[in-house]
Amino acid sequence: MSDVSQQFDVLVVGGGPAGIAAAVTASECGARAGIVDDNAALGGQIWRGAQDGHTEAVAWVERLLAAGVTKLCGRRVFHQSESGVLLAEGAEDVCELGYKKLILATGARERFLPFPGWTLPGVMGAGGLQAMVKSGLPVSGKRVVVAGSGPLLLAVAAYLRKQRAEVAIICEQASWIKLARFAVGLASFGGKIAQAMELKRELGGIAFAANSWPVGAHGKEILESVTISRNGKEETIRCDYLACGFHLVPNVELALLLGCETLGGYVSVDDFQETSVREIFCAGEPTGIGGVDLALVEGQIAGLAAAGRADEARRFFPQRRKLQRFERVLEKTFEPRPELQRLPQSGTFVCRCEDVSYSRLRQYSSWRAAKLQTRCGMGACQGRVCGPAAEFLFGWKVDSVRPPVLPVRVGSMTAAAEQNGSEQNAIQPSANHGGVQ
């Protein structure tokens, strides 16, 4: 175990908007606050590169610095060694993070649904491609198809165009009727209307197709083209990249490991964002996919409540209720349609880490049975890709989470075992170098 060990009144896990708001608010109330995130800089996916000019992001980061919040970037929380102590892996060590109150703001990830060819190089998550471009991947002159579901597709397409990529088409699986209802619903949210109009301006001239989704990606060694279903008819489009994601799923693994109850796949919280486990709060996408505005409000409520300022937290309740209505509209509009369950062919990999095909998985009746017999979910992603896909395809539920919640070095697991003080409590390394058994 590293000598790095710190104690906080309020510890926040997750450096996106919800986590930043929670840490800032708690610290401004006088609590000794720390924020830990596995990325090299705070901001999460939505505020990645916040210092590049996003006004709201810059303002929050400046508040964070002024408030004296301890930043622990580049560290991955993977285990709770004892009550009130989390273990986080850094580049070269493992540190203990003690806390009196804990706020989980672990965000969400893209939902990937398998279809023939989805494992070809060049087929990426929509947010994943955006992140790679922000990190230096050149896309100038590259032809990109953006497909899947949710507002993220539009934001990614707009960003790629700014980087001089040629966006051939945006394919949204939701129907025109659902999208029309969504547009009408935006009238209740003035800020959302303004954002939508700005995106429309940025995307002018790019083809947009509802009732559309990818049915196959093609290429000998890398992606060369993609076939889409568009209003029931198939067409093939040449492209260099397919940026594909079907809305978002919450990152609830750490919450489950800590014993927090979930409902409908989201962490259950009370009015003050407190979970079923006393002194553990949760804010942002793990409690519902509602966008940046809701994440910021929930983060402030959690930060105030954790700092003992319940009365001040109540002031944000009306704003949260309004934004939660938008959350429900998002969920209803961009829910994956049943036709997508028929996309995989027999040989299509569902678990790409362990090369487990659709035909092998459909022989089983539960996630646990499939996992034991095929190793589905035991690869490097720890089921974060194939788990939500299997849930959608087969109706399975991931029924357990065991440490480590993320793949870590064997040395980190050894340090955790030493901290526990006995082999009985040690985390056993697996053949997949940190996978869940």
BELKACOR-V545165 format. One record per residue. RES is the residue in one small letter. PSI is psi in whole degrees, -180 to 180 (none if undefined). OMEGA is omega in radians with two decimals (999 if undefined). Layout:
res: <RES/RES>
psi: <PSI/PSI>
omega: <OMEGA/OMEGA>
//
This chain:
res: <m/s/d/v/s/q/q/f/d/v/l/v/v/g/g/g/p/a/g/i/a/a/a/v/t/a/s/e/c/g/a/r/a/g/i/v/d/d/n/a/a/l/g/g/q/i/w/r/g/a/q/d/g/h/t/e/a/v/a/w/v/e/r/l/l/a/a/g/v/t/k/l/c/g/r/r/v/f/h/q/s/e/s/g/v/l/l/a/e/g/a/e/d/v/c/e/l/g/y/k/k/l/i/l/a/t/g/a/r/e/r/f/l/p/f/p/g/w/t/l/p/g/v/m/g/a/g/g/l/q/a/m/v/k/s/g/l/p/v/s/g/k/r/v/v/v/a/g/s/g/p/l/l/l/a/v/a/a/y/l/r/k/q/r/a/e/v/a/i/i/c/e/q/a/s/w/i/k/l/a/r/f/a/v/g/l/a/s/f/g/g/k/i/a/q/a/m/e/l/k/r/e/l/g/g/i/a/f/a/a/n/s/w/p/v/g/a/h/g/k/e/i/l/e/s/v/t/i/s/r/n/g/k/e/e/t/i/r/c/d/y/l/a/c/g/f/h/l/v/p/n/v/e/l/a/l/l/l/g/c/e/t/l/g/g/y/v/s/v/d/d/f/q/e/t/s/v/r/e/i/f/c/a/g/e/p/t/g/i/g/g/v/d/l/a/l/v/e/g/q/i/a/g/l/a/a/a/g/r/a/d/e/a/r/r/f/f/p/q/r/r/k/l/q/r/f/e/r/v/l/e/k/t/f/e/p/r/p/e/l/q/r/l/p/q/s/g/t/f/v/c/r/c/e/d/v/s/y/s/r/l/r/q/y/s/s/w/r/a/a/k/l/q/t/r/c/g/m/g/a/c/q/g/r/v/c/g/p/a/a/e/f/l/f/g/w/k/v/d/s/v/r/p/p/v/l/p/v/r/v/g/s/m/t/a/a/a/e/q/n/g/s/e/q/n/a/i/q/p/s/a/n/h/g/g/v/q>
psi: <136/158/-11/112/128/153/134/150/-45/122/131/128/113/123/25/-168/-44/-45/-42/-46/-40/-47/-44/-49/-45/-43/-39/-18/1/-2/147/109/145/151/129/136/149/-11/161/-22/155/163/-24/-172/-41/-32/24/129/37/-31/-3/6/-1/109/-49/-43/-46/-42/-42/-40/-38/-40/-39/-44/-42/-31/-12/26/135/122/130/82/157/26/134/116/124/-9/153/112/-32/170/126/10/120/151/134/133/130/-168/-33/0/179/134/154/132/105/150/154/-41/143/135/120/120/58/2/-156/170/166/146/125/133/130/144/161/127/3/-11/1/140/132/-19/117/164/149/-50/-31/-44/-42/-43/-40/-38/-40/-27/0/-3/122/131/6/125/-6/144/124/134/128/125/157/-123/146/161/-24/-33/-43/-42/-41/-45/-42/-41/-44/-38/-40/-27/14/24/155/104/109/-40/152/120/117/124/-22/153/161/-35/-46/-40/-36/-44/-38/-44/-42/-40/-25/-18/-25/-8/90/-44/-36/-37/-44/-42/-42/-41/-37/-42/-41/-41/-44/-26/9/129/-12/131/137/130/120/175/36/144/159/139/-11/140/141/147/153/-52/-28/167/132/-30/165/139/128/152/121/106/39/-5/141/142/148/134/128/137/160/-30/144/114/110/130/138/77/-153/155/143/148/96/6/-45/-40/-43/-41/-36/-1/11/139/148/159/122/27/-4/154/131/131/160/-168/-26/19/18/137/-174/-14/121/138/5/124/164/140/154/-155/-30/-20/-5/140/100/4/176/-43/-45/-40/-42/-42/-46/-39/-42/-40/-47/-43/-43/-45/-43/-29/4/22/59/-41/-41/-34/-34/-25/-22/-5/-47/-41/-40/-43/-42/-45/-28/-26/-40/-38/-45/-36/-43/-48/-43/-38/-43/18/132/136/153/-29/-26/-18/-17/6/-44/141/173/-41/1/128/131/-46/103/-21/-41/10/51/121/164/-41/-34/-40/-35/-2/-15/163/-3/159/-43/-46/-44/-39/-44/-35/-25/-11/15/130/4/12/-163/-31/-7/34/7/-23/-54/-24/-58/-33/-45/-36/-42/-43/-40/-6/17/157/132/113/-1/153/127/152/150/144/-10/153/131/170/151/-37/-34/-38/-36/-43/-39/-40/-41/-39/-39/-25/2/154/-23/-33/6/152/122/123/148/175/-18/24/58/8/161/132/none>
omega: <3.11/3.03/-3.12/3.13/-3.09/-3.11/-3.10/2.94/3.13/3.07/3.13/3.07/-3.13/-3.04/3.05/-3.11/-3.14/-3.12/3.12/-3.13/-3.14/-3.11/3.13/-3.07/-3.14/-3.12/3.12/3.07/3.09/3.13/3.01/-3.00/3.04/3.11/-3.09/-3.13/-3.08/3.10/-3.11/3.13/3.13/3.10/-3.10/3.14/-3.04/3.14/3.11/-3.07/-3.07/-3.10/-3.12/3.01/3.09/-2.97/-3.10/3.14/-3.14/-3.12/-3.14/3.11/3.09/3.08/3.14/-3.14/-3.13/-3.09/3.12/3.10/3.08/-3.13/3.10/-3.09/-3.14/3.13/-3.08/3.07/-3.06/-3.05/2.95/-3.08/3.07/-3.13/3.12/3.12/3.06/3.05/-3.13/-3.14/3.01/-3.10/-3.07/-3.07/3.03/3.14/3.05/3.11/3.13/-3.11/2.95/3.07/-3.11/3.06/3.12/3.10/-2.95/2.99/-3.09/3.09/3.13/3.00/3.08/3.07/-3.04/3.02/-3.10/3.10/-3.05/3.11/3.11/2.98/-3.07/3.01/-3.06/2.95/-3.14/3.10/3.12/3.10/3.11/3.14/3.14/3.10/3.10/-3.14/3.04/3.11/-3.13/3.11/3.13/3.14/3.12/-3.13/-3.01/2.93/3.11/-3.01/3.11/-3.11/3.04/-3.12/3.14/-3.13/-3.10/3.14/3.13/-3.14/3.13/3.14/-3.13/3.10/3.12/3.10/3.05/2.97/3.06/3.13/-3.04/-3.10/2.98/-3.12/3.13/-3.08/3.12/-3.11/3.08/-3.14/3.12/-3.14/3.10/3.10/3.11/-3.14/3.11/-3.13/3.14/-3.13/-3.14/-3.07/-3.04/-3.13/3.14/3.09/3.14/3.12/-3.13/-3.13/3.11/3.10/3.13/3.12/-3.11/-3.08/-3.11/3.12/3.10/3.14/3.09/-3.11/2.98/-3.09/-3.03/3.12/3.13/3.08/3.11/3.04/-2.99/3.08/-3.12/3.12/3.06/-3.12/3.09/-3.14/3.10/3.05/3.12/2.95/-3.08/-3.07/3.07/3.13/-3.10/3.03/-3.08/-3.05/3.08/3.12/3.07/3.13/2.93/3.11/-2.91/3.06/-3.07/-3.13/-2.97/3.00/-3.05/3.03/-3.06/-3.04/-3.14/3.11/3.11/3.12/-3.11/3.07/-3.14/3.12/3.07/3.09/-3.13/3.13/-3.13/3.12/3.13/3.13/3.08/-3.08/-3.10/3.13/3.11/-3.12/3.10/3.08/-3.07/3.11/3.04/-3.10/3.13/-3.10/3.11/-3.00/3.10/3.10/-3.13/-3.10/-3.04/3.10/-3.03/-3.07/3.12/3.13/3.14/3.14/3.13/3.10/3.13/3.09/-3.13/3.14/3.11/-3.13/3.14/3.13/3.11/-3.13/-3.07/-3.12/3.11/3.13/-3.10/-3.12/-3.12/-3.06/-3.14/3.12/3.13/-3.14/3.14/-3.13/3.08/3.04/3.08/3.09/-3.13/3.09/3.10/-3.09/-3.10/-3.07/-2.96/3.04/-3.11/-3.09/-3.07/-3.12/-3.11/3.09/-3.11/-3.11/-3.08/2.96/-3.05/-3.07/-3.14/3.10/2.98/3.02/-3.06/3.10/-3.07/3.10/3.13/-3.03/3.10/-3.11/3.11/-3.06/-3.05/3.06/-3.00/-3.04/-3.12/3.08/-3.10/-3.14/3.14/-3.13/-3.12/-3.04/-3.02/-3.03/3.06/3.13/-3.09/3.13/-3.02/-3.10/3.10/3.10/-3.10/3.07/-3.04/3.14/3.10/3.10/3.13/3.09/3.13/-3.06/-3.00/-3.11/-3.12/3.07/3.05/-2.89/3.12/3.05/3.13/3.12/-0.04/-3.12/3.05/3.05/3.14/3.11/3.08/3.12/3.11/3.11/3.08/3.10/3.11/3.13/3.12/3.12/3.13/3.02/3.11/3.12/-3.12/-3.11/-3.08/3.02/-3.07/3.08/-3.13/-3.09/-3.13/3.02/3.05/-3.14/3.11/3.13/999>
//
